Amino acid sequence: MEPVIYSFATLLIHVEFIFGNLSNGFIVLSNFWDWVIKRKLSTIDKILLTLAISRITLIWEIYTWFTSVYGPSSFAIGMKLQILYFTWILSSHFSLWFATALSIFYLLRIANCSWKIFLYLKWRLKQVIVGMLLASLVFLPGILTQRTLEERPYRYGGNTSEDSMETDFARFTELILFNLTIFSVIPFSLASISFLLLIFSLWKHLRKMQLSSRGHGDPSTKAHTNALRIMVSFLLLYSIYFLSLLLSWIAQKHHSKLVDIIGIITGLMYPSAHSFILILGNSKLMQTSLWILSHLRCRLKGENILNPSGNQVTSCYIFCIANKSVS
């Protein structure tokens, strides 16, 4: 691989790594601070909190994979590779299921439907989310046990040649790709069904608005479009994440470093970009981020434009207090 291409790809991976940690870390800190003050969190805040934590772990796993393969240190083999597999599968599993829970939450909370089963689930929204997440734990023992069983034949082989390590990496990506393909069918299907039902609900709502000669700027329409934007980004970015694993597997089979790095870059887009979209789509998180940015801007102005009269510092301070009171 050309040094220029490798340097640019490495820079891009580090930017995605930092951006993903900042966006997910902001969700975690914002909800944790909310819990410290109010001593309680809403259902949507709990989902966002756990989703952000799982994605921070996933980002670190992908970054660890990159540094293990292309960093100055030696390959992660044996027990290190097995630990990396366990944590990667766990973080991917919970990231996918919590994102699916978020899609179902938006569907049951926003959609307008007169079906009895829908109304029953909507009335028991919290129980539906908790039950679904508990049911998802059934799949974990099978995933983790499979890796332990497949590890035994070559675990103590003692062959640490480059070909053997590349074979381990190819088998590693193959196992992750296979397991994510099999065990993501149910949650991805649930998220897709939620997306289609929400589109149907939005279509019915817009049709009703047209018949009543009302505009499209009502709160229900805005809630539908915001939820659809988040669902579309999740389905698209998760498909890209799945594609990145496929690229990594192909790269290990054909010894292509360029394809492998492209797979890592596309893989980091899923846990990083979707969390940023969640911040933009959540009014509380958006207001908090705007207040922090305005506060930082005020602090910078106060330090840079400080003068004996202090007029600009005072006006900046008033501006920050006004923003805080509005939020």
C-alpha positions as CSV (number, residue, x, y, z in Angstrom):
1,M,0.0,0.0,0.0
2,E,1.2,3.5,-0.8
3,P,2.4,5.4,2.2
4,V,0.3,8.5,1.3
5,I,-2.9,6.4,1.1
6,Y,-2.1,4.6,4.4
7,S,-1.4,7.9,6.2
8,F,-4.7,9.4,4.9
9,A,-6.6,6.3,5.9
10,T,-5.0,6.2,9.4
11,L,-5.9,9.9,9.9
12,L,-9.5,9.2,8.8
13,I,-9.7,6.2,11.2
14,H,-8.4,8.4,14.1
15,V,-10.9,11.2,13.3
16,E,-13.8,8.7,13.3
17,F,-12.5,7.2,16.5
18,I,-12.4,10.6,18.3
19,F,-15.7,11.7,16.8
20,G,-17.5,8.5,17.8
21,N,-16.2,8.7,21.4
22,L,-17.2,12.4,21.7
23,S,-20.7,11.9,20.3
24,N,-21.4,8.7,22.3
25,G,-19.6,10.1,25.4
26,F,-21.8,13.2,25.2
27,I,-24.9,11.1,25.3
28,V,-23.6,9.1,28.3
29,L,-22.5,12.1,30.3
30,S,-25.7,14.1,29.5
31,N,-28.0,11.3,30.6
32,F,-25.8,10.5,33.6
33,W,-25.9,14.1,34.7
34,D,-29.6,14.1,34.2
35,W,-29.9,11.1,36.5
36,V,-27.7,12.7,39.1
37,I,-29.9,15.7,39.3
38,K,-33.4,14.1,38.9
39,R,-32.6,10.7,40.3
40,K,-34.6,9.1,37.4
41,L,-34.4,8.6,33.7
42,S,-37.2,8.1,31.1
43,T,-37.4,5.0,29.0
44,I,-35.9,6.7,26.0
45,D,-33.0,8.1,28.0
46,K,-32.2,4.7,29.4
47,I,-32.2,3.2,25.9
48,L,-29.9,6.0,24.6
49,L,-27.6,5.7,27.6
50,T,-27.0,1.9,27.2
51,L,-26.9,2.2,23.4
52,A,-24.1,4.9,23.7
53,I,-22.1,2.7,26.1
54,S,-22.3,-0.3,23.9
55,R,-21.2,1.8,20.9
56,I,-18.2,3.2,22.8
57,T,-17.1,-0.4,23.4
58,L,-17.7,-1.3,19.8
59,I,-15.6,1.7,18.6
60,W,-12.8,0.7,20.9
61,E,-13.0,-2.9,19.6
62,I,-12.7,-1.8,16.0
63,Y,-9.9,0.5,16.8
64,T,-8.1,-2.2,18.7
65,W,-8.4,-4.5,15.7
66,F,-6.8,-1.8,13.6
67,T,-3.9,-1.2,15.9
68,S,-3.4,-5.0,16.4
69,V,-3.1,-5.6,12.6
70,Y,-1.4,-2.4,11.5
71,G,0.2,-1.0,14.7
72,P,3.8,-1.4,15.7
73,S,2.9,-4.1,18.2
74,S,2.7,-7.8,17.3
75,F,-0.5,-9.5,16.2
76,A,-3.1,-10.3,18.8
77,I,-3.2,-14.1,18.8
78,G,-4.4,-16.8,21.1
79,M,-6.2,-15.6,24.3
80,K,-6.0,-11.9,23.2
81,L,-7.8,-12.7,19.9
82,Q,-10.5,-14.7,21.9
83,I,-11.0,-11.8,24.3
84,L,-11.3,-9.4,21.3
85,Y,-13.9,-11.7,19.8
86,F,-16.0,-11.9,23.0
87,T,-16.0,-8.1,23.6
88,W,-16.7,-7.4,19.9
89,I,-19.6,-9.8,19.7
90,L,-21.1,-8.5,23.0
91,S,-20.8,-4.8,22.0
92,S,-22.2,-5.5,18.5
93,H,-25.0,-7.6,20.0
94,F,-26.1,-4.9,22.5
95,S,-25.6,-2.1,20.1
96,L,-27.9,-3.7,17.5
97,W,-30.6,-4.8,20.0
98,F,-30.7,-1.4,21.8
99,A,-31.0,0.4,18.4
100,T,-33.8,-2.0,17.5
101,A,-35.5,-1.2,20.9
102,L,-35.2,2.5,20.0
103,S,-36.9,1.9,16.7
104,I,-39.8,0.0,18.4
105,F,-40.0,2.7,21.0
106,Y,-40.5,5.3,18.3
107,L,-43.1,3.2,16.5
108,L,-45.2,2.5,19.6
109,R,-44.9,6.1,20.9
110,I,-45.5,8.0,17.7
111,A,-47.5,5.9,15.3
112,N,-51.2,6.2,15.1
113,C,-52.9,2.8,14.7
114,S,-56.3,1.4,15.7
115,W,-55.2,-2.3,15.8
116,K,-55.9,-4.0,19.1
117,I,-52.5,-5.7,19.3
118,F,-50.8,-2.3,18.6
119,L,-52.8,-0.5,21.3
120,Y,-52.0,-3.3,23.7
121,L,-48.3,-3.1,23.0
122,K,-48.4,0.7,23.1
123,W,-50.0,0.6,26.6
124,R,-47.3,-1.8,27.8
125,L,-44.4,0.0,26.0
126,K,-41.9,-0.4,28.9
127,Q,-42.7,-4.1,29.4
128,V,-42.3,-4.7,25.6
129,I,-38.9,-3.1,25.5
130,V,-37.6,-4.9,28.6
131,G,-39.0,-8.2,27.5
132,M,-37.4,-7.9,24.1
133,L,-34.0,-7.1,25.5
134,L,-34.2,-10.0,28.0
135,A,-35.2,-12.3,25.1
136,S,-32.1,-11.2,23.1
137,L,-29.9,-12.6,25.8
138,V,-31.0,-16.1,24.8
139,F,-28.7,-15.8,21.7
140,L,-25.5,-14.9,23.5
141,P,-24.5,-18.3,25.0
142,G,-24.7,-19.9,21.5
143,I,-22.5,-17.2,20.0
144,L,-19.8,-17.2,22.7
145,T,-19.8,-21.1,23.1
146,Q,-19.3,-21.5,19.4
147,R,-16.0,-19.4,19.5
148,T,-14.8,-21.5,22.5
149,L,-15.4,-24.8,20.7
150,E,-13.8,-23.6,17.4
151,E,-10.8,-22.3,19.3
152,R,-9.8,-25.6,20.8
153,P,-8.4,-27.4,17.8
154,Y,-5.7,-24.7,17.1
155,R,-5.4,-23.0,20.5
156,Y,-2.3,-24.8,21.6
157,G,-0.7,-25.4,18.2
158,G,2.3,-23.3,19.0
159,N,2.7,-22.1,15.4
160,T,3.1,-18.4,15.4
161,S,4.3,-17.9,11.9
162,E,2.9,-15.1,9.8
163,D,0.8,-17.4,7.7
164,S,-0.7,-19.0,10.8
165,M,-1.6,-15.6,12.3
166,E,-3.2,-14.4,9.0
167,T,-5.2,-17.6,9.1
168,D,-6.4,-16.8,12.6
169,F,-7.4,-13.3,11.5
170,A,-9.2,-14.7,8.5
171,R,-11.0,-17.2,10.7
172,F,-11.7,-14.4,13.3
173,T,-13.4,-12.1,10.7
174,E,-15.3,-15.1,9.2
175,L,-16.7,-16.0,12.6
176,I,-17.8,-12.5,13.4
177,L,-19.3,-12.1,9.9
178,F,-21.1,-15.5,10.2
179,N,-22.5,-14.8,13.7
180,L,-23.6,-11.3,12.9
181,T,-25.4,-12.5,9.8
182,I,-27.2,-15.3,11.6
183,F,-28.0,-13.5,14.9
184,S,-28.9,-10.1,13.4
185,V,-31.7,-11.3,11.2
186,I,-34.3,-11.0,14.0
187,P,-33.4,-7.5,15.3
188,F,-32.8,-6.1,11.9
189,S,-36.1,-7.5,10.7
190,L,-37.9,-6.0,13.7
191,A,-36.3,-2.6,13.0
192,S,-37.2,-2.8,9.3
193,I,-40.9,-3.7,10.2
194,S,-41.0,-0.8,12.6
195,F,-39.7,1.5,9.9
196,L,-42.3,0.3,7.4
197,L,-45.2,0.6,9.9
198,L,-44.1,4.1,10.8
199,I,-44.1,5.0,7.1
200,F,-47.6,3.6,6.9
201,S,-48.7,5.6,9.9
202,L,-47.1,8.8,8.4
203,W,-48.9,8.2,5.1
204,K,-52.3,7.8,6.9
205,H,-51.6,10.9,9.0
206,L,-50.7,13.1,6.0
207,R,-53.7,11.8,4.1
208,K,-55.9,12.9,7.1
209,M,-54.2,16.3,7.1
210,Q,-54.9,16.8,3.4
211,L,-58.6,15.9,3.8
212,S,-58.9,18.4,6.7
213,S,-57.0,21.0,4.7
214,R,-54.3,21.4,7.4
215,G,-50.6,21.9,6.8
216,H,-47.8,19.5,7.2
217,G,-46.1,21.3,10.0
218,D,-48.1,19.9,12.9
219,P,-46.2,18.2,15.8
220,S,-47.3,14.6,14.8
221,T,-45.8,15.0,11.3
222,K,-42.6,16.4,12.7
223,A,-42.4,13.5,15.2
224,H,-42.9,11.0,12.4
225,T,-40.3,12.5,10.1
226,N,-37.8,12.8,12.9
227,A,-38.2,9.1,13.9
228,L,-38.1,8.0,10.3
229,R,-34.8,9.9,9.8
230,I,-33.3,8.1,12.7
231,M,-34.5,4.7,11.6
232,V,-33.3,5.2,8.0
233,S,-29.9,6.2,9.2
234,F,-29.7,3.2,11.5
235,L,-30.7,0.7,8.8
236,L,-28.4,2.3,6.3
237,L,-25.4,2.6,8.6
238,Y,-25.8,-1.0,10.0
239,S,-25.9,-2.3,6.5
240,I,-22.6,-0.4,5.9
241,Y,-21.2,-1.9,9.1
242,F,-22.1,-5.4,7.9
243,L,-20.5,-4.6,4.5
244,S,-17.3,-3.5,6.3
245,L,-17.1,-6.9,8.0
246,L,-17.5,-8.6,4.6
247,L,-14.8,-6.4,3.2
248,S,-12.5,-7.3,6.1
249,W,-13.1,-11.0,5.5
250,I,-12.4,-10.7,1.8
251,A,-9.3,-8.7,2.6
252,Q,-8.0,-11.4,4.9
253,K,-8.7,-14.1,2.3
254,H,-6.9,-12.3,-0.5
255,H,-4.3,-10.5,1.7
256,S,-5.4,-7.0,0.6
257,K,-4.5,-4.3,3.2
258,L,-6.2,-1.6,1.2
259,V,-9.6,-3.4,1.3
260,D,-9.1,-4.2,4.9
261,I,-8.5,-0.6,5.9
262,I,-11.6,0.5,3.8
263,G,-13.6,-2.0,5.8
264,I,-12.3,-0.6,9.1
265,I,-13.2,3.0,7.9
266,T,-16.7,2.0,6.9
267,G,-17.2,0.0,10.0
268,L,-16.5,3.0,12.3
269,M,-19.2,5.0,10.5
270,Y,-22.0,3.0,12.1
271,P,-21.3,3.5,15.8
272,S,-20.0,7.1,15.3
273,A,-22.4,8.8,12.8
274,H,-25.7,7.3,14.0
275,S,-25.1,8.6,17.5
276,F,-24.5,12.1,16.1
277,I,-27.8,11.8,14.3
278,L,-29.5,10.7,17.5
279,I,-28.2,13.9,19.2
280,L,-29.6,16.0,16.3
281,G,-33.0,14.2,16.6
282,N,-33.3,14.5,20.4
283,S,-34.5,17.9,21.6
284,K,-33.0,17.6,25.1
285,L,-29.6,16.4,23.8
286,M,-29.7,19.1,21.1
287,Q,-30.4,21.9,23.6
288,T,-27.7,20.6,25.9
289,S,-25.1,20.6,23.1
290,L,-26.1,24.1,22.0
291,W,-25.9,25.4,25.5
292,I,-22.4,23.9,26.0
293,L,-21.3,25.3,22.7
294,S,-22.6,28.8,23.6
295,H,-21.1,28.6,27.0
296,L,-17.7,27.7,25.5
297,R,-18.0,30.5,23.0
298,C,-18.8,32.9,25.9
299,R,-15.8,31.7,27.9
300,L,-13.5,32.2,24.9
301,K,-14.9,35.6,24.2
302,G,-14.5,36.5,27.8
303,E,-10.8,35.5,27.8
304,N,-9.9,37.0,24.5
305,I,-11.8,40.3,24.6
306,L,-11.3,41.1,28.3
307,N,-10.9,44.9,28.8
308,P,-11.0,47.3,31.7
309,S,-14.6,48.3,31.1
310,G,-15.7,44.7,31.0
311,N,-18.8,45.5,28.8
312,Q,-18.4,42.6,26.3
313,V,-17.7,40.1,29.1
314,T,-20.9,41.1,30.8
315,S,-23.0,40.9,27.7
316,C,-21.6,37.5,26.9
317,Y,-22.4,36.3,30.4
318,I,-26.0,37.5,30.0
319,F,-26.2,35.7,26.7
320,C,-25.1,32.4,28.3
321,I,-27.6,32.8,31.2
322,A,-30.4,33.5,28.7
323,N,-29.6,30.3,26.7
324,K,-29.5,28.3,29.9
325,S,-32.9,29.5,31.0
326,V,-34.4,28.7,27.7
327,S,-33.1,25.2,27.6
